[in-house]
């Protein structure tokens, strides 16, 4: 069974962590990943830094700029991850923008992901129609899940279409805007999460954007299958680096 589907079948609220490859130091990518697994994280999204993001707030933008300055590239990331399945078994997703994938070559990129053991891709700027028309057979050939985003502005018909074409989970963007908001989960967001839950989609929904601590994780997962934390984790890495991972995850997991 696909590692993402296998993890989603477990009866708990899934914790996924996003971080930027090559940040804070170029060689931190694999040690952070191994530490996240050791500390009980369910799934990891590895960010491929890009110089012209559309969905990232200041924290992730700054980490991407630092990673690029450190020398991170698509080729470097693939080289860093080539033996990752010898030590890491949790689902791994690459998240980035379509431009670097296009530059690398879509089929070659997907083939490389398959060789490494990457389970899925999140490419916010790859339109559903373009994926369906041109790239779906390639993703399926290399057994990669393409994970689509749903926002508060996404029409119901579009959400159902995304549900029909998704094969693992749907990424629920918690609010309009970019990543990294410091606001708590609002009543309006809870209404939005509840509305999506009431649609009884066939695929699980995992919420991201604005989840920063245990309280917001608990609020965000009342009506979803799990949550993704990105900017708050990257802020921690910027100050404490690898040594801060255990404390950060322990605080999220404590009862």
C-alpha positions in Angstrom: 0.0 0.0 0.0 1.1 3.6 -0.7 2.9 4.9 2.4 0.5 8.0 2.5 -2.6 5.9 2.3 -1.2 3.5 4.9 -0.6 6.4 7.3 -4.0 7.9 6.6 -5.7 4.6 7.5 -4.5 5.0 11.1 -7.0 6.2 13.6 -5.4 9.3 14.9 -5.0 13.0 13.9 -2.1 13.1 11.5 0.8 15.5 12.3 2.8 16.6 9.2 5.7 18.9 9.3 6.9 21.1 6.5 10.5 22.4 6.3 12.7 23.9 3.6 15.5 21.7 2.2 18.9 23.1 2.9 17.9 25.3 5.8 19.3 26.5 8.1 22.4 24.8 6.7 22.8 23.0 3.4 23.5 19.6 5.0 20.6 19.8 7.5 18.0 18.3 5.2 18.5 14.6 6.1 19.3 15.0 9.8 16.1 17.0 10.3 14.1 14.4 8.5 15.6 11.6 10.6 14.9 13.5 13.8 11.3 14.2 12.8 10.7 10.5 12.4 12.5 9.6 15.6 10.2 12.1 17.4 7.0 10.6 16.1 6.0 12.9 13.2 3.6 11.0 10.9 4.5 12.6 7.6 7.0 15.2 6.2 6.7 17.7 3.4 10.2 18.8 2.2 10.1 22.2 0.6 12.1 22.7 -2.6 13.2 26.3 -2.4 12.2 28.6 -5.2 13.1 32.3 -5.8 9.6 33.4 -6.8 6.9 31.8 -4.6 3.2 32.6 -4.6 1.9 31.0 -1.5 4.7 31.4 1.0 4.7 34.0 3.8 7.8 35.8 5.0 9.2 33.0 7.1 9.2 30.4 4.4 10.4 33.0 1.8 13.3 33.8 4.0 14.2 30.2 4.6 14.0 29.6 0.8 16.3 32.5 0.1 18.8 31.3 2.7 18.6 27.7 1.3 19.2 28.9 -2.2 22.2 31.0 -1.0 23.4 27.9 0.8 23.5 26.2 -2.6 20.3 24.1 -2.5 19.1 23.0 -6.0 16.8 20.3 -7.3 19.9 18.2 -8.1 21.5 18.7 -4.7 18.2 17.8 -3.0 17.9 14.5 -4.9 21.5 13.7 -4.1 20.9 14.4 -0.4 17.9 12.1 -0.4 19.2 9.3 -2.6 19.6 6.9 0.4 16.9 8.3 2.6 14.8 5.1 2.6 17.6 3.3 4.4 16.8 5.3 7.5 13.3 6.9 7.1 10.1 5.0 6.5 7.4 7.6 7.0 5.6 9.2 4.0 7.7 11.9 2.3 6.2 14.6 0.0 8.1 17.2 -2.0 6.4 20.6 -2.0 7.4 23.4 -4.3 6.6 25.2 -7.5 6.2 23.9 -11.0 8.9 25.9 -12.6 11.8 23.9 -11.1 10.0 20.7 -12.0 9.5 21.9 -15.6 13.1 23.0 -15.8 14.3 19.6 -14.6 11.9 17.8 -16.9 8.6 16.5 -15.5 9.1 12.9 -16.3 12.7 12.9 -15.2 11.7 14.6 -12.0 8.9 12.1 -11.3 11.3 9.2 -12.1 13.9 10.5 -9.7 11.2 10.9 -7.0 10.2 7.2 -7.5 13.8 6.0 -7.3 14.3 7.8 -4.1 11.0 6.7 -2.5 9.1 10.0 -2.5 5.4 9.4 -2.1 3.8 12.5 -3.4 4.1 16.1 -4.7 2.4 19.4 -3.8 2.7 21.9 -6.6 0.3 24.8 -5.8 0.8 26.5 -9.2 0.1 23.4 -11.3 -3.5 23.8 -12.4 -5.8 20.9 -12.2 -6.6 21.1 -15.9 -2.9 21.1 -16.9 -2.2 18.1 -14.6 -5.2 16.2 -16.1 -4.4 17.0 -19.7 -0.6 16.6 -19.7 0.9 15.1 -16.5 -1.4 12.7 -14.8 -0.1 9.6 -16.7 3.4 10.5 -15.7 2.6 10.9 -12.0 0.7 7.6 -12.1 3.5 5.8 -14.0 5.9 6.7 -11.1 3.3 6.1 -8.4 3.3 9.7 -7.2 0.3 11.2 -5.5 -0.4 14.8 -6.7 -2.0 16.6 -3.7 -4.3 19.5 -4.6 -5.1 22.6 -2.4 -8.6 23.8 -1.5 -9.0 27.3 -0.2 -12.0 29.1 1.4 -12.7 30.5 -2.1 -12.8 27.2 -4.0 -16.3 26.5 -5.4 -18.1 23.4 -4.2 -18.1 21.9 -7.7 -14.3 22.4 -7.9 -13.8 20.7 -4.5 -15.8 17.7 -5.7 -13.7 17.6 -8.9 -10.5 17.7 -6.8 -11.8 15.0 -4.6 -12.6 12.8 -7.6 -9.1 13.0 -9.0 -7.1 12.9 -5.7 -5.8 9.5 -4.6 -4.5 10.2 -1.1 -5.6 13.4 0.7 -6.7 17.0 0.0 -4.7 19.9 1.4 -7.1 22.3 3.0 -5.7 25.9 3.1 -7.0 27.3 6.4 -7.5 30.9 5.2 -7.0 33.3 2.3 -3.5 34.6 2.1 0.0 33.1 2.4 1.6 30.8 5.0 2.8 31.9 8.4 -0.2 33.8 10.0 0.1 34.2 13.7 -3.6 34.4 14.3 -5.4 31.7 16.3 -8.0 29.5 14.5 -11.1 31.7 14.2 -14.8 30.8 14.4 -15.1 31.6 10.7 -12.3 29.1 10.0 -14.1 26.5 12.1 -17.3 27.1 10.1 -15.3 26.6 6.9 -13.7 23.4 8.2 -17.1 22.1 9.3 -18.6 23.0 5.9 -15.9 20.9 4.1 -16.3 18.1 6.6 -20.1 18.1 5.9 -19.4 17.5 2.2 -18.3 14.0 3.2 -15.5 13.9 0.6 -14.1 10.5 -0.3 -10.6 11.6 0.5 -9.3 12.7 3.9 -8.6 16.4 4.4 -5.5 17.8 6.1 -5.3 21.4 7.0 -2.4 23.7 6.7 -1.4 27.4 6.8 -1.6 29.1 10.3 -1.1 26.0 12.4 1.6 26.9 14.9 1.2 25.0 18.2 -0.7 22.3 20.1 -3.7 24.6 20.7 -4.1 25.5 17.0 -3.4 21.9 16.0 -6.2 20.7 18.2 -8.6 23.4 16.9 -7.7 22.8 13.3 -8.2 19.0 13.5 -11.6 19.0 15.1 -13.1 18.6 11.6 -10.1 17.4 9.6 -7.9 14.3 9.5 -4.7 16.1 10.5 -2.7 19.3 10.2 0.5 20.6 8.7 2.9 22.9 10.6 5.4 24.8 8.5 6.4 28.4 9.4 6.4 27.8 13.2 8.8 24.9 12.7 11.0 26.9 10.5 11.1 29.8 13.0 12.3 27.3 15.6 15.0 25.9 13.2 16.2 29.5 12.6 16.9 30.0 16.3 17.7 26.5 17.7 18.5 24.4 14.6 18.4 20.6 14.8 18.8 20.5 18.6 15.3 22.1 18.9 13.4 19.4 17.0 12.7 17.1 19.9 11.4 19.9 22.2 9.2 21.3 19.4 7.5 18.0 18.5 7.2 16.9 22.2 5.2 20.1 22.9 2.9 19.2 20.1 2.4 15.6 21.1 2.0 16.1 24.9 -1.5 15.1 26.2 
